Amino acid sequence: MVQRPKFEDQLSVIRVRKNYAAPYLKQKYVYIDKKDVKTERTFKQAMNDRIRNWPDGIYFLKLSSGKVFTRFNVHEGKVGQIFKISPATGMKYPMHEFFTKR
């Protein structure tokens, strides 16, 4: 039985650049409720309210342990693609464990 990761409501924001990834200095943390990660749609809706002024690009949300919780693309102030699998490790991001199964 695979154990679900512990939910954290405060996540560090990391912005991915061409040659490196660094903390997003304009907003170091994002706070989300557990109800906001029930589905991909609810996550996008919740995040769109928080990222209206973020520049386009790819962002990570990291747990306090340093593990990446999710990775997503921002385009024109909205969440675009949410990545399911890490290109570096080939493993599924922990956020997808919280999505309800249909």
N, C-alpha and C positions, 0 to 999 in steps of 0.2 A: 504494500500500500504506500503510495507516494504521499508524503506529508505536504500540505499546503503551506506556503511561506507565511510568516507572521505579517499582518497588515500594519503599515506605518502611515500616519496621516501627514507627516512632514517629510518631503522628498527634496533632495538637492537637485538643482537644475544645471545641466551641463550642455553647453552649446558646442556642436561639432563644427570645426573649421576644416579647411582643405588639408592641412598637415598635422593638426592636433585637435584635441578636445579640452575645453577649459570651462570652469564655472562661469555661468552667465551672471555678470556683475550687476546688471540692472535689477535682477530678481534672483536672489540666491536660493530661495526655497519656494515650493508650491505646497499648499495644504489642500488635501482632498479628503472627502468622506468615503467611507467604505461603500455606501450606496451608489457612489459615482463610478464604481468599477464593476457593476453588475453585468453590463454589456458594453460592447465597443461604442455603440451609439450614445449611451449615457456618459461615457468617459469623454467622448468628443464634445458633447454639449457642455459639460462641466468645464473642460479645459478652454473651450472657445471664449468663455466669459473672462478667463484669467489671462489669456495670451494675446489679446486684441492688438497690442502695440509691439509684439515681438517681431524682430526681423525674420525674413524667410530663411529656412535652413532646417537642419536636423538637430534634434534635441534628445537628451537622455534625462530620465528621472531616476535618481539613485537613492537606494536605501541607506540607512545609517551604517550598515555593515560594509558599504562600498560596492555592493552588488547592484547592477543596473536593473531597475524595476520595469521600465519600458523605454522604448525608443520610437519617436514619431517625427513626422515631417510637418513643418509649419509653412503654409503658403497663403499670402495675403491675409494674415491675422487669424487664420483658422487651421485646425488640425486636419491634415490631409491623410496620408497613409500612416497607419500604426503597424510597425514591424512586429511580426510574430516570432521570427527566428533571428538570432544574433548571427551576423555574417562572420564575426570573429570566432565564435565558439561552436556555432551550429546548434545551440540549445535554445529552447523556447524561453521567452522572457517571463518572469514570475507573474506579471499582471494578468496574463491569460489564464492563470489558475483560478483567479477570482471571478471570471466571467461565468454566468450561469449556463448550464448545458441545456439545449433545447431539443 
